[in-house]
């Protein structure tokens, strides 16, 4: 082989490698390349944390890097800006992003369901021990706007026909202190902040909860082009999460320690909130139900224009990958 032919072959190999190895939207991901998943550093991300800590991603030949955010909606924003490959977030930010015209796939839930993970914690007021009695007079209720807690609050007020309430937007981490200082009468928030408020106030708090009212779901989203170009990678991620789910079921105490390492929560807090989450990568009937209800809520409350077209959410729930990995986990 002469030098000219050898040079041409080397150039060709270089061009092929540079094209196939580039981690841009729609191109094939090589196993050695990092796959970035954005997540909120909180209990809802436990499946991802366990999969990383126990090397389940590595067992599937993946180099996964978890990017930490203070809220899932910020992870989703980074994902939509192409700063990360996948995003873990609550389903409300996903609904709002879809209504704004963003296109992507939901490839799995990170929890099968949550049980009273979002709830109302209020300052105790004599014998006013039901929502109807407590909110019969005007109250200040703080919640986190733009996410599951606000949607929960909407359903809570609607169910109990509560009209005279002042809604206040606050950061989740600020709410327990606001309640303790009595600058608000009640908060509607997720774990661990609802638990923090209950612990701070003790007998001075009353909690209103209804597990049939709303079960916040946490979703893993990926760009459509990415999933189509990398079907095997998507399946490997889901296999790793399935392994993580199995590990959690068999080893809850070890799993709690992994959650503690990531979140810096104390053991008593993790023990107190653990039963509120069912960690399993599924796509179940709650998902399209909530997405459609949240779309109507977004229009009704002016978060999007009233003439905004509601997408067919079944088209963005991508079931093919999970069906191949664990068909019984798809019940839509």
N, C-alpha and C positions, 0 to 999 in steps of 0.2 A: 504493500500500500504506500503510495507516494505521499509526500508532506501536504500537498494541496488537498487530496481526498481526506486525509486525517484531520486537517484544519476545518474542512466543511462539516465533517461528522461532529467534531467538538462544538462547533457553532450551533448545529442543529440541536444537539443535546441540551445546550445552555438555554436555547430559546424555548424548548419544550418544558424544561424545568421551571423557568421563570413564569411561563403562562399557567402551568398546572399548579404551581405552588403558591400563587398569589391569593391571599385571603380577602378577596373582595366579594361583594354581593353577587351571587349567581355562579361563582367559580368553585371548582372542586377543592375541598380541604384535604391536605396531606396529613397523615397521622402524626407527623412530628411537629406540626404547626399548633400553636396554642389556640384553643377555642375559648373565647371569653363569655362568661355568663354573669350578667349583672343581677344582684339580689339585695334585698333588704336584710340587714343584720338583725334578724329577729327569729322568733320561734317558727314562723311560717316557712322559713327556708331550711328547715332541718334536713329534709331529704337531700338537698344539694350538699349541705355540710357533711353529712354522713358519707355520701358517695365519694366526696373528696378525701375525707379523713381516713376512710377505710380502703382507699386506692381502687374503688370499683370502676372509676373512669379509666384508670391506668390498665386494669385488667381487660378492658375493652379496646385497648390500644389507643386511647385518647389522651391528649395533653390539655386538660381543662383548667382554666384559670378563673377563679371566682372573684369578681369585682364587687366590692362592698359599697352600698349606698344606704343613706339614712331612711329612705322610703322606697317602696317598690315603684311608685310613679316616677321617681327620678331615674331609676334603672331603665324604665320603659322609655323615657325621654332620650336617654343616652343611646338606647337601641335604635330608636327611630332616626336619630342623627348619625347612625352607622358607626358609632364609637365602640360598640360591643356587638357580639354575634347573636346572643340570645338574652332575653330578659325575663326575670321572675317578678311578677307583680300581682296585685289584686285584680279582680275582674272588672271593677268599675273603671280604672284608668284605661283598660283595654277597650271597654265599650266606648268611652269618650274618644279615644284615638281612632277607632273604626268610624265613628260618626263624622270625624274630621277628615275622612278620606284616606287615612293611612291603610296600607295593605300589608298583611302579614298572616301567618298561620299560628293558631294555638295548637301545640303538639301534645300537651298534657296538662292536667291539674297536678299541683304538688301536694294537695290534700284532697282526700275523698270528700271530707266535709269538716266543718268546725262546729263545735257545740258551745253556744253562748260565748264565743270568743270575742264578739262585739256585744256590749251591753251598756246599760245606763247605770252609772253610780251617782248617787245623790246624797246631799246632806240630810240626815234624818230630821224630820219635822213632826214631833209628837206622834200621833197615831195615824198619820197620812201614809198608809202602807200599801197603796195600790197606785198605779200610774194615774188613774182617773182622779183619785183624791189628791195626790201630790201636786199634779199640774192643774188643779182647779183654779189656783191663783197664778198670776204671771211669774214665770221663772226664767232665769238665765241659764241656757243650756249650751255648753261648748262642745264642739265636735271638730273633726278634721275634714275640711271641705275638699271635694274632688276625689274622694275615695270611698271605700266600703262603709266607714262609720257614718258618712253623710247620708248614704243610701239607707242604711239601717235606721238612722234618725227619722228620715222621711216616712218609712214604713211604720215605725214606732208611733209617731205623732198621728199618722193616718188611722192606725188600728184603734187607738184609744181616743180618737176624735179630740185631740189637743190642739187648741187654736191660739191661745194667748201665751206665746213663748218667744223669748228673744234668743235667736241662734247666734252664736259667736264662733268665729273660726280661730282655732288655736293649734299649735303644734302638739302632737301626742305627748311628747316628753314634758310639756308645760302644764298639762291638765291636772295631774294629781296635786301639784302644788297650788294651782288656782282653786281647786276644790277645797283643799285644806285651809287656805287663806280666806275662803268664803267670798271670793270675787265672782264666783259663779255658784249656782245652786246645784248643778248637775253636769255630768260629762257623759258623752257617748263615744266610747273608744274601744280599741282592740287590746289584746294582750301584748306585752305584760303590763301596760299602763293602767288598765282597769284593775288588775290585781294590786298594783302599787297603791292606787287610791284607796282600795278597800283595806289594805294593811295599814296605811297611814292613819285612817280615820277610825278603824275598829268599829266599836258600837255606834260611833257617830255617823256611820254611813248606812244607807239602804240601797240595795241593788235590785233593779228591775231587769229581768231577762226572760227571753222567750225563744227557745231553740227552733221553733217552727217559723219564726218571723224572718230570719235571715241566717244563712250559713256562709260566711265569707269564704270565697274560693281563691286560691292562689294559682296562677297560671304560668306556664313556660311558653314564651312566644319566640318565633323565628321568622325571618323574611321568607316569603314564598319561594323566591329564586334560590335561596340557600337550601331549603328543604328539598326542592326538586333536583338541585345539583348534587346534594349530599345525602341521599336517602339512607345509605348505610350508616353514616355518621349519626343521623337523627335516631336510628334504631339503636345504635350503641349507647347513646346518651340515655335512652329510655330503659335499656337493659341494666345500665348502671344504677338508675333510680329504682328499678324493681329490686335489685340486690339490696339497695339501701333500705327499702321498705321492709324486706324480709328480715334484715338485720335488726331494724328498730323493733319489730314485733317480737323477735327472739331475745334481744338484748337491750331492753329499755333503759337500764341503769347506765350501761356504756354509752348509749346514744345520748342520754341526758348530759353526760360529761363532755361529749363533743359539742353539744349546743352551748354549754357553759363556757367552753374554751373560746368559741367564736363570739358570743354575746356578752361575756363577763357578768352574766346574771348569777345570782347566788343560788345554791342548791334548793333552798326552801321555795324560792320563786318558781323555779323550773318544776319542782314537784307539784306546786299549787296550780300550775296552768297546763300541765302535760296532758291531762285527760280531755282537754278542750280541742285537741287536734287528732285527726285520723290521717296518718302519713301514708299515702298510697298514690302512685301515679295512675290516675284514671281519667276517663272522659265520660262523665255521667249525665243523667237527665237534668240535673240542677243547672248545668252550665248554659245551655241555650235558653232555658227558662229565665235565668237571671239576666243574661245579655239582652234579651228582648224587653224585660221589665225595666232595666236600667236605661235602655234607649228611650222608652216612653217617659220615664222620669226626667231624663236630660232635656227632653223637649218641653215637658210640662213646667219645669223649673227654670227654663231659659238658658240652660247651659249650652244649648245649640239652637239654631233657628227652628221655628215651628215647622217650616217646610223642608227640613233636612230629611233626606231619604234614609230610612232604616235599612241597612244591608241585610242580606240573608246570612245570618250568623252561622248557619250550618255549612256555608261555603268557606268560612275561615277556621272552622274547627277541623283540623286535619287528623283523621282517624287512621289512615293507612299504616303509619309507622307503629303506633301502639297496638293495632290489631295483629301485626306480624310478631311483635314481641310478647304480648300477653292479651290475647283476644278477649278474655273474660273481663278485662278491665275497661272495655268499651261497652257502655250500656245505653248509649244515645240512640 
